[in-house]
């Protein structure tokens, strides 16, 4: 099974039934669950999710995902080298002007050999990833 990187856009769309991308995210996520695809993300993505979910009914989903991913060792804590490379890419305006958390995601994905991202964020495509919805 090919691992899939979980992005903030995808997770929030999956959890928030009022999100414009909810149905597309749900349709893209179900095959990943059925195939038991390994799911990987960074601590920074989870921080973004938790901040966005803080006052939402799906707040607990972020905390539950953190616990599950820590137990399965699929939550990546970016390294100092990841941090430096991401800020360099951010300064160069790489991947169509992606934010620094996305830049960290791209660096981690390259380091781990990941090519698929659970998102519809065009910056992931600009960085060379396959987006899943």
N, C-alpha and C positions, 0 to 999 in steps of 0.2 A: 504494500500500500504506500502510495506517495503521500508524505505529510503535507498538510495545508496550514498556511499561516493565517491566523485570525486577526483581522484588522478591526479597529474601533467602529468604522462605518458599518461593517457587516454585523458585528455583535449588537450594536444599538438597533439596527434595523430588525434583527431577529427578535430581540426582546420587546421592542415597542410596537404594539399592534397598530398604532396610529401613524407610524413612520411610512412615508411614501414608498419605501423600498421593502416593506415588511414581507409582502407575499413573494417577491422575487428572492429575498434572502431565505425565507422558509423553504421555498422550492429548491434552492441551491444547497441548503444545509442538510435536508433529509437524506440525499444520497450519501453524503459524507458519514452520517450516522449509520446508515445501513451497511456501508462498506467498511465501517470501523476505521476510517482514515485517521491516522494520528493528527492531532490538532496541536499547534504550537503558537505561542505568542510571546510578547515581551512584557516585562513588568510595566513598562511605560504605556503600552496599549491598555493594560488593565487599569492603570491610574487614570487615563483619559476616560475610560468607560465608567469607572467608579465616580469620577467627578460629574459626568453627564447624568448618571443614574441617581445621584444623591437624593434628589427630591421626587423621584419617580416611583411608581408602584413596583417596578422591576429592580429596585435597588439591591435586593438580596441576590439577584442573579449574578451580579458582579462578584460579590463576596463568595458565593458558592463556586463560581468558576475558578477564582483564585485558589481556593482550598483544593479543588479537584486537580488543577494543573500542578500545584506544588507537590501533591501526593504522587502524581504520575511523572513528575520531573519533566514536564513539558512547558514550564514557565521559564523563559530565558531572562536572566539578569544580564543586560548588556555589559560588556567589558569596557575598560578605559579606552582601548583601541577602537571599539565600536563607536563610542562617544565622540572621539576625535575625528574619525572618518565621517560620521554623520554631520558634524558641525562644518567640516570642510565642504561636503556636498551641499549643505544648506547655504553656505557662503557663496558657492558657485552658482546657486539657483538651479541645481540639477533636478531632473524629473519634473520639469514643468512648474517649478516653484513650490514643490512640496514642503510641508512644514517639517520641523526638526524631528518630531516623533516618527513621522513617516520615514524620514531619512535614516533614523536608527533602525526602523523595521527593515528597510532595504539592505542595510549593511549586514544585519543579523541573518536575513534570508540568504544573502550571497554566501556568508560564512558557513551556513548550514546546508547549502545546496538546495534551498527551497525555491520553487518556481510558481507555485499556485497560491493565490491569496483569496480568502473569503471576504470579498469586498466588491464594491463597484466604483471605488475611488480611482479616477483616471490617472492619478499619480503613480499608482502601482503598475499600470500598463506602461506608462512613460519610463518607468524604471526597469522594464523588461519582464514583468511578471504576468502570468495569466490570471485575470480576475474572473471570479466564478458567477457573478450576476451583474 
